[in-house]
């Protein structure tokens, strides 16, 4: 059986058609790219590196990766792959596959690097998904992941807030698309905007706001807030992992030298396939 959840795949297809990322300011898009790839070992890649973007969505990361490598394979099982083709039409070194991560669209042991950001926590078996990605890598090749964290570095009250919000997600993702979009846009306006505005103001007077809910978005656009509110509350399947569990899964999949980014977003992590 394929390691995908059909409802989640459909949900992301709808999301990325609506939020194709062309509405995000370039400076902001570049800043977010640098955050996610902060621990990626670009210097260790071969001169003509070939790699994959697993769960590429609209191609928002591939846009920045493609100019740095020789060949990039964008893989996504949803209709978002059609958006990626448009967004990346200027990059002749990118190929596209409407496929699941375990479809065998690329040969085992063929890739110099890989990354999967914000994807593998939305599949039924995340550990098996990591193994599928590692299988595509050459020995010594890096794999960069971003997996939702289980708030293992947050206080107890943060967990409570998340539990409450997750009750909302359980109801919202079941709604018809139009109503779901309307509600998540409203959440972005009435929850994300006030909290991020408050964080920004408090930061300006000299306080550390890193522990404030949604403070990550304080310098980002409303477009990003709408996108991520839809992502957070409109997706059927979501799993979260502690730093310890992520390390265990990556090492079990055959990765060594596991290294986490110490800054947001949590958790961005890279490991290298055993030689």
LOLUMSE-18253 format. One record per residue: y, x, z of N, C-alpha, C, CB in turn; residue in one letter. Coordinates in steps of 0.05 Angstrom, whole numbers, padded with zeros to 5 digits, always signed. Glycine has a CB too. Layout:
REM LOLUMSE-18253
YXZYXZYXZYXZA
...
REM end
This chain:
REM LOLUMSE-18253
-00024+00017+00000+00000+00000+00000+00025+00017+00000+00000-00019+00024X
+00046+00008-00014+00071+00023-00015+00085+00022+00011+00089+00012-00038X
+00097+00044+00019+00111+00046+00045+00140+00036+00041+00111+00075+00055X
+00143+00011+00034+00169-00001+00031+00168-00030+00043+00178-00002+00002X
+00191-00040+00050+00193-00068+00059+00209-00083+00038+00208-00070+00087X
+00196-00101+00024+00208-00114+00001+00235-00128+00008+00189-00134-00011X
+00236-00141+00031+00261-00155+00038+00284-00135+00042+00257-00171+00064X
+00277-00112+00053+00298-00091+00058+00307-00079+00031+00287-00069+00076X
+00288-00075+00013+00295-00064-00014+00314-00084-00028+00269-00060-00030X
+00307-00109-00027+00325-00130-00040+00352-00130-00027+00312-00157-00038X
+00353-00127+00000+00378-00128+00014+00396-00105+00006+00373-00126+00044X
+00384-00081+00003+00400-00058-00005+00409-00060-00034+00384-00032-00001X
+00393-00072-00051+00401-00077-00079+00426-00094-00080+00379-00090-00095X
+00427-00115-00063+00450-00132-00062+00474-00117-00050+00444-00157-00045X
+00470-00102-00029+00492-00087-00016+00505-00068-00035+00482-00073+00008X
+00489-00051-00048+00501-00030-00064+00513-00040-00091+00480-00009-00070X
+00504-00063-00099+00518-00075-00122+00546-00084-00114+00502-00098-00134X
+00549-00094-00090+00575-00103-00080+00592-00080-00072+00571-00122-00057X
+00580-00060-00058+00595-00037-00049+00585-00012-00065+00592-00032-00018X
+00595-00009-00089+00586+00012-00106+00598+00039-00100+00591+00005-00135X
+00614+00040-00079+00627+00064-00069+00650+00075-00086+00607+00086-00065X
+00656+00062-00108+00679+00070-00124+00705+00062-00110+00677+00058-00152X
+00703+00045-00090+00727+00037-00075+00734+00055-00052+00724+00009-00065X
+00717+00075-00047+00723+00094-00025+00741+00116-00035+00697+00105-00014X
+00762+00123-00020+00780+00145-00028+00764+00171-00031+00803+00148-00008X
+00771+00187-00051+00757+00212-00056+00756+00231-00032+00768+00227-00079X
+00779+00233-00018+00780+00251+00005+00761+00242+00027+00808+00252+00016X
+00760+00216+00031+00742+00205+00051+00712+00209+00043+00747+00175+00056X
+00706+00204+00018+00679+00208+00008+00670+00237+00011+00677+00200-00022X
+00688+00256+00005+00682+00284+00008+00678+00291+00038+00704+00302-00004X
+00695+00280+00055+00692+00286+00084+00666+00276+00095+00716+00273+00099X
+00657+00252+00086+00632+00242+00096+00609+00258+00085+00629+00213+00087X
+00610+00267+00060+00590+00285+00049+00587+00310+00066+00597+00292+00020X
+00609+00322+00072+00609+00347+00088+00597+00343+00116+00636+00359+00090X
+00602+00319+00127+00591+00313+00154+00560+00312+00152+00602+00287+00164X
+00550+00298+00132+00521+00294+00130+00507+00320+00122+00515+00272+00110X
+00520+00337+00107+00507+00361+00097+00516+00386+00113+00514+00365+00068X
+00527+00382+00137+00537+00404+00152+00516+00425+00159+00550+00394+00178X
+00491+00417+00162+00470+00436+00169+00452+00443+00145+00453+00424+00191X
+00460+00434+00122+00443+00440+00098+00447+00469+00089+00449+00421+00075X
+00425+00484+00085+00427+00513+00078+00431+00518+00048+00402+00527+00087X
+00455+00511+00038+00461+00515+00010+00456+00544+00001+00490+00508+00004X
+00462+00563+00019+00460+00591+00011+00432+00600+00006+00473+00608+00033X
+00412+00585+00016+00384+00593+00013+00371+00581-00012+00369+00584+00037X
+00385+00565-00026+00373+00553-00050+00372+00573-00073+00389+00528-00059X
+00352+00571-00090+00351+00589-00114+00373+00583-00133+00323+00586-00128X
+00378+00601-00152+00401+00598-00170+00399+00573-00186+00402+00622-00189X
+00375+00567-00197+00371+00542-00213+00355+00522-00196+00357+00548-00240X
+00367+00513-00175+00353+00495-00156+00348+00467-00168+00368+00493-00130X
+00325+00457-00163+00318+00430-00171+00309+00414-00147+00295+00430-00193X
+00320+00390-00143+00314+00376-00119+00316+00346-00122+00331+00384-00096X
+00312+00331-00100+00311+00302-00102+00329+00289-00081+00283+00292-00099X
+00339+00266-00088+00354+00248-00070+00337+00223-00066+00383+00241-00082X
+00323+00222-00043+00305+00200-00038+00319+00176-00026+00282+00209-00020X
+00320+00154-00041+00336+00131-00032+00365+00135-00039+00332+00125-00002X
+00370+00141-00064+00397+00150-00072+00418+00128-00071+00396+00161-00100X
+00410+00103-00071+00430+00081-00070+00448+00083-00094+00446+00082-00045X
+00474+00083-00089+00494+00084-00110+00499+00112-00121+00521+00073-00100X
+00486+00132-00109+00490+00159-00118+00514+00172-00104+00494+00161-00147X
+00522+00161-00081+00546+00171-00068+00543+00200-00058+00553+00153-00044X
+00518+00208-00050+00514+00236-00043+00509+00253-00067+00491+00238-00023X
+00494+00242-00086+00487+00257-00110+00512+00265-00126+00469+00240-00128X
+00533+00250-00123+00558+00256-00137+00568+00284-00129+00579+00235-00130X
+00564+00292-00104+00573+00318-00094+00552+00339-00096+00582+00315-00065X
+00526+00331-00096+00505+00351-00097+00500+00360-00126+00479+00338-00086X
+00501+00342-00145+00495+00349-00173+00510+00374-00184+00501+00326-00191X
+00536+00376-00178+00550+00400-00189+00541+00427-00177+00580+00397-00185X
+00526+00425-00154+00518+00450-00140+00490+00459-00148+00519+00445-00111X
+00475+00443-00164+00447+00450-00170+00442+00447-00200+00428+00431-00154X
+00418+00456-00207+00411+00456-00236+00400+00428-00244+00390+00477-00241X
+00384+00416-00226+00372+00390-00233+00369+00373-00208+00344+00394-00246X
+00376+00347-00210+00374+00329-00187+00360+00304-00195+00402+00323-00175X
+00340+00296-00180+00325+00272-00186+00333+00250-00166+00294+00277-00184X
+00344+00228-00176+00353+00206-00159+00331+00184-00159+00380+00195-00168X
+00322+00178-00135+00299+00159-00133+00307+00136-00115+00274+00173-00122X
+00303+00111-00124+00309+00088-00107+00293+00064-00117+00340+00082-00107X
+00281+00049-00099+00265+00026-00108+00281+00001-00114+00244+00020-00088X
+00306+00001-00107+00323-00023-00110+00339-00023-00135+00341-00026-00086X
+00352-00045-00140+00370-00047-00164+00394-00029-00162+00379-00076-00168X
+00398-00017-00139+00421+00001-00136+00419+00025-00155+00422+00012-00107X
+00395+00031-00164+00391+00053-00183+00408+00049-00208+00362+00057-00190X
+00412+00024-00216+00429+00018-00240+00458+00025-00234+00426-00011-00248X
+00467+00021-00209+00494+00028-00201+00497+00059-00202+00501+00017-00173X
+00476+00072-00191+00477+00102-00191+00479+00113-00220+00451+00113-00178X
+00465+00101-00238+00466+00110-00266+00495+00109-00277+00448+00093-00284X
+00509+00088-00269+00537+00086-00278+00555+00106-00264+00548+00057-00273X
+00552+00108-00238+00569+00126-00222+00564+00155-00229+00563+00122-00193X
+00540+00162-00238+00534+00190-00244+00531+00196-00273+00508+00198-00230X
+00542+00179-00290+00539+00181-00319+00551+00207-00330+00552+00158-00333X
+00570+00219-00315+00582+00244-00324+00565+00269-00318+00609+00247-00312X
+00544+00265-00302+00528+00288-00293+00502+00288-00310+00521+00286-00263X
+00500+00307-00328+00478+00308-00347+00453+00320-00334+00485+00324-00371X
+00455+00331-00311+00432+00343-00298+00418+00325-00278+00441+00369-00284X
+00424+00299-00279+00412+00280-00261+00393+00261-00276+00434+00263-00246X
+00369+00257-00264+00350+00238-00275+00346+00216-00255+00323+00252-00282X
+00337+00193-00264+00336+00169-00247+00308+00156-00248+00357+00149-00256X
+00299+00147-00224+00273+00134-00222+00275+00110-00204+00252+00154-00210X
+00268+00087-00215+00267+00063-00198+00239+00063-00187+00273+00037-00214X
+00236+00074-00163+00209+00079-00152+00211+00081-00122+00196+00104-00165X
+00188+00078-00109+00186+00082-00080+00182+00112-00075+00164+00065-00067X
+00185+00120-00050+00183+00148-00043+00155+00159-00046+00192+00153-00015X
+00134+00142-00046+00107+00151-00049+00095+00143-00076+00090+00140-00026X
+00112+00140-00096+00103+00130-00122+00091+00152-00139+00126+00118-00136X
+00096+00177-00132+00085+00199-00148+00102+00205-00173+00057+00194-00156X
+00127+00197-00173+00144+00201-00196+00151+00231-00201+00170+00185-00194X
+00148+00247-00180+00152+00276-00183+00126+00290-00174+00176+00286-00166X
+00120+00313-00186+00096+00328-00178+00097+00340-00150+00090+00351-00198X
+00075+00341-00137+00074+00353-00110+00082+00383-00112+00046+00350-00098X
+00096+00392-00092+00103+00421-00091+00121+00431-00113+00078+00436-00091X
+00138+00413-00124+00154+00420-00147+00184+00424-00142+00151+00400-00168X
+00193+00417-00118+00222+00415-00113+00232+00438-00094+00229+00389-00101X
+00256+00448-00101+00268+00469-00085+00283+00459-00061+00287+00485-00103X
+00289+00433-00060+00302+00421-00037+00299+00390-00040+00333+00429-00036X
+00305+00377-00018+00306+00348-00018+00323+00337+00004+00277+00336-00016X
+00332+00313+00001+00347+00300+00023+00343+00270+00021+00377+00307+00022X
+00344+00257+00044+00342+00228+00046+00359+00220+00070+00311+00219+00050X
+00381+00207+00063+00402+00201+00083+00404+00171+00088+00429+00213+00075X
+00398+00162+00112+00401+00134+00118+00381+00116+00106+00428+00125+00111X
+00357+00127+00100+00337+00112+00085+00311+00109+00101+00331+00126+00059X
+00300+00131+00112+00273+00130+00122+00270+00114+00148+00264+00158+00127X
+00292+00107+00161+00290+00089+00184+00288+00059+00175+00314+00093+00202X
+00289+00055+00149+00286+00028+00138+00259+00023+00124+00309+00023+00118X
+00240+00040+00129+00213+00036+00118+00193+00030+00140+00204+00061+00101X
+00170+00018+00134+00151+00011+00155+00140+00035+00171+00128-00004+00143X
+00135+00057+00157+00123+00081+00170+00140+00105+00164+00094+00086+00160X
+00159+00111+00181+00178+00133+00177+00164+00160+00176+00199+00133+00199X
+00145+00164+00194+00131+00190+00194+00116+00195+00168+00111+00191+00218X
+00103+00174+00157+00089+00177+00132+00109+00182+00109+00073+00152+00125X
+00133+00170+00111+00154+00174+00091+00164+00203+00091+00178+00156+00097X
+00166+00215+00115+00174+00243+00117+00153+00261+00104+00179+00252+00146X
+00128+00254+00109+00106+00270+00096+00107+00268+00066+00079+00260+00106X
+00113+00244+00056+00115+00241+00027+00137+00258+00015+00121+00211+00020X
+00160+00260+00030+00182+00277+00020+00174+00307+00021+00207+00273+00037X
+00161+00315+00043+00153+00343+00046+00133+00351+00025+00141+00348+00074X
+00115+00332+00017+00095+00337-00004+00108+00346-00030+00078+00313-00008X
+00132+00336-00035+00145+00343-00061+00158+00371-00061+00167+00322-00066X
+00161+00383-00037+00175+00408-00035+00157+00432-00040+00187+00411-00008X
+00170+00453-00050+00156+00479-00052+00156+00492-00024+00171+00498-00072X
+00138+00509-00018+00138+00524+00008+00165+00538+00011+00115+00544+00010X
+00177+00535+00035+00203+00548+00040+00227+00531+00032+00204+00574+00026X
+00222+00507+00021+00244+00490+00012+00254+00473+00035+00236+00472-00011X
+00280+00468+00037+00292+00452+00059+00291+00422+00053+00320+00461+00065X
+00289+00406+00074+00291+00377+00073+00312+00368+00093+00264+00363+00078X
+00332+00354+00083+00354+00344+00100+00349+00314+00104+00382+00349+00088X
+00351+00305+00129+00347+00277+00136+00370+00267+00153+00321+00272+00150X
+00376+00241+00150+00393+00227+00169+00377+00202+00178+00421+00219+00157X
+00371+00201+00204+00357+00179+00216+00373+00167+00238+00329+00188+00226X
+00373+00140+00239+00387+00127+00261+00377+00137+00288+00383+00096+00259X
+00396+00143+00306+00388+00153+00332+00384+00131+00352+00409+00173+00342X
+00368+00136+00373+00362+00116+00393+00380+00118+00417+00333+00118+00402X
+00404+00130+00412+00425+00132+00433+00416+00149+00457+00433+00104+00443X
+00399+00169+00451+00388+00186+00472+00410+00204+00483+00365+00202+00461X
+00433+00206+00470+00455+00222+00481+00478+00204+00490+00465+00242+00460X
+00472+00179+00495+00493+00159+00503+00487+00148+00531+00495+00137+00482X
+00507+00137+00545+00503+00125+00571+00489+00098+00569+00530+00121+00586X
+00480+00087+00592+00464+00063+00592+00479+00039+00580+00456+00056+00620X
+00505+00038+00584+00520+00015+00575+00522+00014+00544+00548+00015+00586X
+00519+00038+00532+00519+00039+00503+00494+00025+00492+00520+00068+00493X
+00471+00029+00506+00446+00016+00498+00449-00014+00500+00423+00027+00516X
+00462-00023+00522+00465-00052+00525+00481-00064+00503+00479-00058+00552X
+00503-00051+00495+00519-00061+00473+00503-00062+00447+00544-00043+00468X
+00487-00042+00443+00470-00042+00419+00450-00065+00419+00456-00015+00415X
+00437-00069+00442+00418-00091+00445+00430-00118+00437+00406-00092+00473X
+00454-00122+00447+00468-00147+00441+00474-00149+00411+00494-00149+00457X
+00484-00127+00399+00490-00127+00371+00465-00131+00354+00504-00101+00362X
+00442-00121+00364+00417-00124+00348+00407-00153+00348+00396-00106+00359X
+00413-00168+00369+00407-00196+00369+00422-00210+00346+00414-00209+00396X
+00448-00201+00343+00463-00212+00320+00451-00205+00294+00492-00202+00322X
+00443-00180+00291+00430-00171+00265+00406-00188+00259+00423-00141+00267X
+00390-00193+00279+00365-00209+00274+00371-00236+00263+00350-00211+00301X
+00394-00247+00269+00402-00273+00258+00416-00270+00231+00420-00288+00278X
+00434-00250+00229+00451-00248+00205+00435-00240+00180+00472-00228+00210X
+00416-00222+00182+00402-00213+00158+00386-00234+00145+00384-00189+00165X
+00379-00256+00159+00364-00278+00148+00381-00298+00132+00349-00292+00170X
+00407-00295+00133+00425-00314+00120+00426-00310+00090+00453-00312+00132X
+00434-00330+00075+00439-00327+00046+00460-00305+00041+00448-00353+00033X
+00458-00292+00018+00474-00268+00012+00504-00273+00016+00469-00259-00015X
+00514-00295+00005+00543-00300+00006+00553-00303+00035+00550-00325-00010X
+00537-00318+00051+00545-00322+00078+00542-00296+00094+00528-00344+00091X
+00521-00281+00088+00517-00255+00101+00541-00236+00096+00491-00242+00092X
+00550-00235+00071+00572-00218+00064+00598-00227+00079+00577-00218+00034X
+00601-00254+00080+00625-00264+00094+00625-00257+00123+00626-00295+00090X
+00602-00259+00136+00601-00253+00165+00604-00223+00170+00574-00263+00176X
+00591-00206+00154+00594-00178+00159+00622-00168+00153+00573-00162+00142X
+00635-00180+00133+00663-00173+00129+00680-00181+00153+00674-00187+00103X
+00674-00204+00164+00689-00213+00188+00684-00195+00212+00680-00242+00195X
+00660-00185+00215+00653-00166+00236+00670-00140+00232+00623-00159+00237X
+00671-00131+00207+00687-00107+00202+00716-00111+00210+00685-00099+00172X
+00727-00135+00204+00755-00141+00209+00761-00145+00239+00764-00165+00194X
+00743-00160+00253+00749-00169+00280+00736-00151+00301+00739-00197+00284X
+00717-00134+00294+00705-00116+00313+00711-00087+00306+00675-00120+00313X
+00704-00078+00282+00708-00050+00274+00738-00042+00275+00697-00045+00246X
+00755-00058+00263+00783-00051+00261+00797-00049+00288+00798-00071+00244X
+00794-00069+00306+00806-00066+00333+00796-00042+00349+00802-00091+00349X
+00769-00038+00348+00758-00016+00364+00766+00011+00353+00728-00018+00365X
+00767+00014+00327+00775+00040+00315+00805+00045+00319+00767+00041+00285X
+00821+00024+00317+00849+00026+00322+00855+00035+00351+00864+00000+00316X
+00840+00023+00369+00843+00031+00398+00835+00060+00401+00826+00013+00416X
+00813+00068+00389+00804+00096+00391+00825+00115+00380+00777+00100+00377X
+00837+00108+00358+00857+00125+00346+00881+00128+00363+00865+00114+00318X
+00890+00106+00375+00913+00107+00393+00908+00123+00418+00922+00079+00400X
+00884+00120+00430+00877+00135+00454+00875+00164+00448+00851+00124+00466X
+00864+00171+00425+00861+00199+00417+00889+00212+00414+00845+00201+00391X
+00908+00197+00404+00934+00209+00399+00948+00216+00425+00951+00189+00384X
+00941+00204+00447+00954+00211+00473+00937+00231+00488+00958+00186+00490X
+00917+00242+00475+00903+00265+00486+00876+00261+00499+00919+00277+00506X
+00864+00237+00495+00838+00231+00508+00815+00235+00488+00837+00203+00519X
+00792+00243+00498+00768+00246+00482+00756+00218+00477+00747+00265+00495X
+00753+00210+00452+00743+00183+00446+00715+00184+00434+00762+00169+00427X
+00702+00207+00435+00676+00210+00422+00655+00190+00433+00666+00238+00425X
+00658+00181+00458+00638+00163+00469+00646+00134+00465+00636+00168+00499X
+00669+00128+00453+00677+00101+00448+00661+00088+00426+00707+00100+00441X
+00652+00063+00429+00638+00050+00407+00655+00049+00381+00630+00021+00415X
+00642+00057+00359+00654+00056+00332+00677+00076+00329+00663+00028+00326X
+00681+00094+00347+00702+00114+00344+00698+00131+00319+00705+00131+00369X
+00674+00133+00310+00668+00149+00286+00685+00140+00262+00638+00147+00279X
+00691+00114+00261+00705+00103+00238+00736+00105+00241+00697+00075+00234X
+00746+00117+00262+00775+00115+00268+00792+00127+00246+00780+00129+00294X
+00782+00145+00231+00798+00157+00209+00788+00150+00181+00798+00187+00212X
+00771+00129+00181+00760+00120+00155+00771+00093+00146+00730+00118+00157X
+00768+00087+00121+00780+00064+00109+00765+00038+00117+00780+00067+00079X
+00779+00016+00112+00767-00010+00117+00743-00015+00098+00788-00033+00113X
+00744-00002+00075+00722-00004+00056+00696+00007+00068+00728+00012+00029X
+00698+00030+00082+00675+00042+00095+00666+00024+00118+00682+00069+00106X
+00684+00012+00132+00677-00006+00154+00662-00030+00143+00701-00015+00170X
+00671-00042+00121+00658-00065+00109+00630-00057+00100+00674-00077+00086X
+00628-00034+00087+00602-00025+00077+00582-00021+00099+00606+00002+00062X
+00591-00008+00120+00572-00001+00142+00566-00025+00160+00583+00021+00159X
+00585-00044+00161+00579-00069+00176+00557-00085+00161+00605-00086+00179X
+00559-00085+00135+00538-00098+00119+00512-00084+00121+00547-00100+00089X
+00513-00058+00122+00489-00041+00125+00476-00046+00152+00496-00011+00122X
+00493-00047+00173+00482-00049+00200+00472-00077+00207+00504-00041+00220X
+00486-00098+00199+00479-00124+00207+00464-00140+00185+00504-00139+00214X
+00463-00130+00161+00451-00146+00140+00423-00136+00131+00468-00146+00117X
+00413-00115+00144+00388-00102+00135+00365-00112+00152+00390-00072+00137X
+00343-00122+00140+00321-00134+00155+00306-00114+00172+00301-00146+00135X
+00299-00091+00162+00283-00072+00177+00299-00047+00185+00258-00063+00161X
+00300-00042+00211+00314-00019+00222+00298-00007+00245+00343-00027+00231X
+00295+00019+00244+00282+00033+00266+00300+00055+00276+00254+00045+00257X
+00297+00063+00301+00314+00084+00313+00296+00104+00328+00335+00072+00333X
+00306+00130+00327+00289+00152+00337+00305+00170+00355+00276+00167+00315X
+00292+00181+00375+00304+00201+00392+00303+00228+00378+00291+00203+00420X
+00319+00246+00387+00319+00274+00376+00291+00286+00379+00340+00291+00390X
+00278+00281+00402+00252+00292+00407+00231+00281+00387+00243+00286+00436X
+00233+00255+00383+00213+00242+00365+00217+00251+00336+00216+00211+00366X
+00242+00255+00328+00247+00264+00301+00236+00292+00297+00278+00265+00295X
+00240+00309+00317+00229+00336+00316+00198+00335+00313+00237+00352+00341X
+00186+00318+00329+00156+00316+00328+00147+00307+00300+00147+00296+00349X
+00161+00287+00289+00153+00277+00263+00156+00298+00241+00169+00252+00256X
+00178+00312+00242+00183+00333+00221+00163+00356+00223+00212+00343+00224X
+00158+00364+00248+00139+00386+00251+00110+00377+00243+00139+00396+00280X
+00104+00353+00250+00078+00342+00242+00075+00340+00212+00073+00314+00255X
+00097+00336+00198+00097+00334+00169+00096+00361+00155+00121+00319+00159X
+00098+00383+00171+00096+00410+00159+00123+00424+00156+00083+00408+00133X
+00143+00415+00171+00169+00428+00171+00172+00447+00195+00191+00408+00169X
+00186+00469+00191+00191+00488+00212+00221+00493+00214+00176+00514+00208X
+00230+00506+00235+00259+00513+00238+00276+00488+00239+00267+00530+00215X
+00266+00467+00251+00281+00442+00253+00308+00446+00268+00265+00420+00267X
+00329+00438+00254+00356+00443+00266+00374+00418+00262+00369+00467+00252X
+00386+00409+00284+00403+00385+00284+00432+00392+00282+00397+00369+00310X
+00447+00374+00270+00476+00376+00271+00485+00365+00298+00490+00360+00248X
+00503+00379+00311+00512+00370+00338+00536+00351+00337+00519+00395+00355X
+00545+00345+00313+00567+00326+00310+00557+00301+00297+00590+00339+00293X
+00574+00280+00297+00567+00255+00284+00566+00259+00254+00588+00233+00292X
+00550+00243+00240+00533+00221+00251+00507+00231+00261+00528+00200+00228X
+00495+00217+00281+00470+00225+00293+00447+00207+00282+00471+00222+00324X
+00424+00219+00275+00419+00248+00275+00416+00259+00246+00393+00254+00291X
+00432+00279+00239+00428+00294+00215+00412+00319+00222+00456+00301+00201X
+00391+00324+00207+00373+00345+00215+00360+00357+00190+00351+00335+00234X
+00355+00383+00191+00343+00397+00169+00319+00413+00178+00363+00416+00154X
+00298+00415+00162+00275+00431+00167+00265+00443+00141+00252+00414+00180X
+00249+00464+00143+00239+00479+00120+00209+00476+00118+00248+00509+00121X
+00198+00471+00095+00170+00469+00091+00156+00495+00097+00163+00459+00063X
+00134+00494+00111+00119+00518+00118+00111+00533+00093+00094+00511+00135X
+00112+00559+00094+00104+00576+00071+00074+00580+00072+00120+00603+00071X
REM end
